[in-house]
């Protein structure tokens, strides 16, 4: 099945020195959501997984929107747009970064950025969006020792569920890097699905532990975004 599940990182004005692929300007993001609302059928990850599990055909044009890392900028630049177009999203959160900053990006040339607080996450939940786990520390899971791997996958779920009072059914692998061991634990922890990046697997009822997602940033504008949607809709990408 070829259902585009898009992922964004930061939405906001471009910062000098920051990697462009991790940033979508607010105007570009709004344009993407407008195209999705008009041309596709945006669904939540839960709806998507339920469809896949039930074996019912997924309506043509279905797409989903996700955000990694929990940048605070989404409050200002993404939430109002999602509301305007009635698009449900999933936010993948690093529990160790809540209310703090993206310390896992140290080493890049840009200053750290604020990450959503628990109160802000509760606001996002109240607007009808889902929260998923993106581990406790944002460390790459590939090659990690089992006891730490277990903590990153199980603990993050437990913390999010306790603090927000909601079930956490989705997991996203930092940098999209997964391993057989990580996939096994994602299943064991009770996640409905695990989400990777371009290197993930196609959406299929046989295996939902590391499903492919499509990166989006400012470089996809207008006709280009429509074209991408079109190609994916027909299974050509
Ligand atoms: Zn991330």
Boltz pocket constraint, residues with backbone or C-beta under 6 A from the ligand:
constraints:
  - pocket:
      binder: B
      contacts: [[A, 68], [A, 69], [A, 134], [A, 138], [A, 173], [A, 174], [A, 175]]
      max_distance: 6.0
